[in-house]
Amino acid sequence: MREKIHPDYVEATVHCSCGNTFKTRSTKSELHVELCDLCHPFYTGQQKFVDTGGRVQRFGDKFGSAAEDVIARESAQKQARQKAHEESLAASRAAREKRERAAADAAEKAAARAPKAEAPAEEAPPAEAVAADVPEEPTVEANDAEDSAE
């Protein structure tokens, strides 16, 4: 080992943020730490909120609300689709009911007209009697026969 290139290894006093102080050896004479074996959650078995503005908190602040926004947006889209589907079902039901009412009205009108249409048909003379009153006109064949005889 070469001389005069290494720092001095001295006795150091370590001060923790919880107030604990203990001695060890280091290249510095005094050290200040945030956690020691008396206040670390792993050794104490207690959960202690050590870093209030730590990485997990910053990550949650940055991306946690984004996940909630996505969930809210998706649920709003699902509700909108469901509402549109219900409206289309209601519109199709209304159209079907309208068609059924129109068909029923047409059937009622046809039923109301049917007795009126049958009554004049009974009073009218039969078609055979009308045909007997009308003299028959000569047919084309009869005219051809008369022309050839002359």
C-alpha positions, 0 to 999 in steps of 0.5 A: 500500500502506498503512503500518503495517497489514502485519506485518514480513517478516523473515529466518526460520530453518526447523528440520525434524524430521529435523535439517535447518536452512535460511534463508528469509523469513517474518513469523516469525523461527523456524519448526518443520516436520515435513518438508523437501525432504531427508526428504520421500518424494516428493523422496527416493524412499524410503517413510518412515512419516511419520504413525504414527497418521494418517488411513489407519491410523485408517480401517483400524482403524475399518472394516478389521476390519468388512470382514473380519468381513463376509467371515467372516460370509458364508463361515460362512453359505455353509458352513452352507448347504452343510452343511444341503444335504449333510444334506438329501441324506443324509436323502433318500438314507437315506429312499430306501434305507429305501423300497427295503429295505421294497419288497424285504422286501415282495417277498420276503414275497410270493414266500414266500407265493406258493408256499403260496397256489398249493399249496392252490388245486391241491388244492381241487376245481374250482369247477364240481364244487362248483357241481354239488353245490349244488342250484339255487334258483328265481329270482324269475322262476320264482316269478312264473310259479308265482304266475300259474299258480295 
